[in-house]
Amino acid sequence: MTIRKRRDFGETVFVREYGAVIGSCTGKATTPVTQKILKDINMKRLTKLSIIASTFAMAGVAQAGFSSVQYGVHITNFVGGMSGGLNGFTELTYPITVLSGPVDRAMYYSQYIYFKNHTAKNEAYYYGIQPQGNGEALLIFSYFGEGARVIDRAHCSEGADYGNGITCNTVKVPFSLGTTYDFTATLVSGTSAENVWEGYVKDTKTGIVTKIGSWSTPAALGYLSGESIGFIEYYTGLRSCAEIPATTAIFGPGMGSLNNGAPVFGVVANAYGVGVCNGKVMFSSYPLQGGGQEIVQQQGVD
C-alpha cells in the first residue's frame, strides 16, 4: 500500500492508494474517513465518548514550560465501538502492538471500555501495557466504579487512580517491539448480585497466555459494551513537552462474539490530540484493514 503527500486546505495530509484522507500532520482527524469507518456505530454515542475522553485527558491541565512535573499526560486519544452486541459481550479481546518507542518506563498504551449499562459515572474497565526496561512490560487490568470486589488478591487491590474501583498491576511479561499482545476480559461467573471477570494477555509471538487479575462488578452494570476510549500516555513525570519521545503503535479493534457464536469486530476511529502538550506533538493516524489504527507520534517540542 503506497502513501503519498498532497496539500489539502493548507495542511499536509496523507492519502493511501484508495484515495481516502486519513489524517494530518497536525493530528486532526478528517471528517470523510471518520464517517466511513464509523458508519456502523452510533455517532451520537461516540460523540459523547469523545467529549468524555477530552475531559478525562485534560485533568490537571497546565501550560507548556511546566512549573511542576506533570504525570499521566495523555498525548493522543481515540474512540472505538462495536455493533451487534445488544445485550453486551461476555468476552472482548483488544490487540496492541508497539512498533517503536521507548522500551524503558515512559509510555502507557491502553483502552478504556464501558459497561453496557453504565450510569452517569461511566463505569468501565481498562487494560494496557507499560514497557519497563530489561525486556519486560507491566500489564494493567482495572475497573473504575463503585461496588466492585477484589477476587485475585495476589495481583489486585482496591482503588483505581485514587478513586473507586479495582487495580490489577503487579504482573510483568517479556516485552519486545513489534509483538502483538492480545488483551482479553472474560466473564467467568455471574449471579443476580455480581459478575466476575478475569483479565488475560496473550503474547502472539510465543503463544503464552498470562492472567493479569480478577475482580467482580455489580450485575446491574451488565456485560461489556465494546464502546471504548483509547490513549497513548506519558506517565512517569513530564517537565516539558520536548521530553515526549517518538512512538508508533497499532491498536486493534475489539473482537467478540454473539450468542450464536458469530464473530464481531469493532472499529477504531482516527486519533486526536489532547492534554497539556496538544499541538506540541505532531502525529498521524492511519486506519488499517480490519478496523484498527496505526498511530505515529513524533518527538515533542516546546
N, C-alpha and C positions, 0 to 999 in steps of 0.2 A: 504494500500500500504506500503510495507516494504522498509526500507532503510538499506543498509549495506555498509561497507567500504572495499576498496581494494586499493592496490598500483598500480599505473599506471604511467610509465615514471617518477618515482621518486617523484610523488606528491600523496597526499591522495585525491581521488575523491569519489564522492557519486554515487551509482548506484541504481536506482529504480528497482522494481521487473521485469520490462520489459527489463532490461539489457542495457539501453542507458546511456552513460556517459553524465552527465548533468551539471557538474560544478566542481570546485576545491576549496580547502581551500585557495588557493592564489587568488581566484576570476577570474581565467582565463576561459573564455568560451571555450568549446571544439568544434572542427570542426564538428564531426558527428552529434551532436544534433542540432547545428546551421543550418546545411544543411537540417536536417529533418523538423524542424518547420518553415523554411523559403522557403520550396520547391515551394510554390505558389506565391512568391513575387520576384520582380525584384531585383536580387542580386547586380547588378551594382549600382542601385539607393540606396539601403540600405548601401552599402559600402561608398558611398558619404555621406550619413547621418551620418555614424559612424565618419568619418573624421570631419564633421561639429560639431558633438556632442563633440568630444575631444577638438576641438578648443574653443567651447562655454564654456566648463567646466574649461579650463586651463587659462581663462582670469585672470590676476592679480596673476600669479603663484609666490609663494615664497617657501622657503625650510622649513622643519620641524624645530621646535625651532624658531618660527617666531619672527622677530624683531618688527613687528607691527601686530595688530589684523587683521585677515583675515575674510572677510564677503562673504556670498554666496558661500560657499565651497561645490562643488559637490563631492560626495563620490563614488557613482555608477551611471552609465548611462546605458541605453539600448535603442534599436531601435525597432520599430514595423511597421507593414504595413497591408494593406488590398488589396484584389484583387477584380475585378469585377466592380468597380466604374469608368467606362471610362470617364464620364463627372464630376466626383466628387460626393460628398454626400452633401445633403442639411441638414442632421442631423446626428450627431455622438454622441455616448454615451460611456464613459470610466469609469469603476468602480475602486475605490481604497478602500482597506481595510487595515488599520494599525492594526496589530495583537499585537505588543508590542513596547515599546519605551517611550520616554518622553511624558507626557501629558501637560507639560508646554511649553513655547516658546523655540524652538530649531530647530526642523526639518521641512523640507518642502518636500512634496511628490507631484510630478507633471508630466505631459506630455505636450509636445510642438508639435503641429500638423500643418503641412504645408498646404497652399492653393494649389489647383490643378494647377493653372497657375502662381505659384510664380516665381519671377525673381531671378537674381543672389543675390539679397538682402535677399532672403529666408523669404519672408513674411509668417507669421504663427500666430497662437494663442496658448495660453496655459491656462490650468486650473490647480488647485491644492488646497491642504488643508494644513493648518498650525495649529496644536494644540496650544492653548493659555492658558491653565490652567483654573481652575474654571469650568471644564466640557464643555468648548467651543472650537471651531476651527474657524479660519479665512478662508474665501473662496476667491480664486483668479480666475479671468476670464479676460485675457488681450490679446490685439492684438499688434503684432510687425511689424511695417512697416509704410510707408507714405500713405497719402490720406485718413485716417480714420476720422470718425466723431463721437463724443460722442452723444449717443441717451439718455441714462439714466444718467442725470446729478446729480441725487441724490446719485448715487453709483459709478460713473465712472469719470475719469478725463483724460486730455491729457497727453501723455508721457508714456513710458514703459521702466523701467530700464535705465533712463537717455537718452533714445533715442526716435525716433519717434514711435508713437503708442497710445494706449488707455489702461488704467489700471482700473479695477473694483476690489477693495479690501477693501470694507467697511462692508461687510455682514458677520456676525457670526452665527453659528448654534450650537446646542448641539452636543457634541462630546463624543464618547466612543470607546475604543479599541475593535476591533472585529466587529465593524459595517461597512458594505459596503456602500459607498457613490457613487452614480451614477452621473457623471458629463456629462451634455448634452449641446451641442451647436446646435442651430437650426435656420434655415433661416426663418424669419417671413415675409419678403417682399423684393422685388427687382425691380430695374429699369435698364435702359440702363447705368446709371451712377454709381449706388451703390447697394450693398446688405446689408440688415440689419439683424444682428444676435443677438440672446439672449442666455445667459448662465444660466443654472439651475443646482441645485444639488438635488438629492432625497436621503433622509435617508431611506434605505431599511428596517430598523428595525421598524420605525414608519409610513413609507409611506408618510411623509411630504415632499413636493417639495418646494424649496426656489429659488427665482430668485436672481442671483448674479449681473447681469447688462446687458447692451446692447450697441452695437456700430455698425457702418457701415464700410464696406470695399469697395474699388474700384471694380466695376463689372468686370473689366478686370482680376482680380485675380481668378475669378470663384468660385467654391464651395470647399469643404474640401476634401483633398486627401486621408486621412487615413494613411499617412506616418508620423511617429512620432519619437521623441526623448524623453525618459523619464528619470527621475533622482530622487535621494534622496539627499537632500542638508542640510547642517548645515548652518543656515543663520543669527544667532544672534551675531556672533563675536567669532572667534576661536583664542586662544593663543598657543595651541599645539594640535597635533593630538590625544593625550591621553584624551582630553576633549570630543571627539565624543562618544556619548552613543550608546549602542547596540539598534538595532531596527529591526523589521521584518514587511514587508508589502507585500501585494498582489496587483499587477497591472493587471487588466483585459484587454483583447484585445478590440480594437474598435468594436462597434456594430452599423451597419447602415442598410439601405435597398436600393434595386434597384427600378427602375421606376415601375416595375411590383409588387412591394410590398414584393418581396422575401428578407428575412433577409441575411445580410452579416456579418461575424465575422472575425476579424483580428487575428494576432498572434504577440506575444511579444518575442523577442529574449533574450538569456542569457545576464545578466548584466555583465559589465566590469568596472574595477576600473579606476578612473580618478582623476585629480586635485592634490592639494598640499599634500594630505595625501594618495596618491596612494601607495599601499604597506604597509601602516600603519594600515589599517582596513581590517581584514580578513572577507570574506563573501562567501556565497554560493548562487547559483541561480538555482531554480527548475522550469522547465516548467510544467504547470498544464494542466489537461484535459480541453479542450475548448480554449486553446491558450494563457492563462495568464502566469505570472511568479510570484513565491514567492521568494523574495529577503531577505536573512537573513544576517544582518550585525552585526559583533561583536564590542565590545568596542575597540576604537582606542588605539594605543600605540605610543610612541615616539621612 
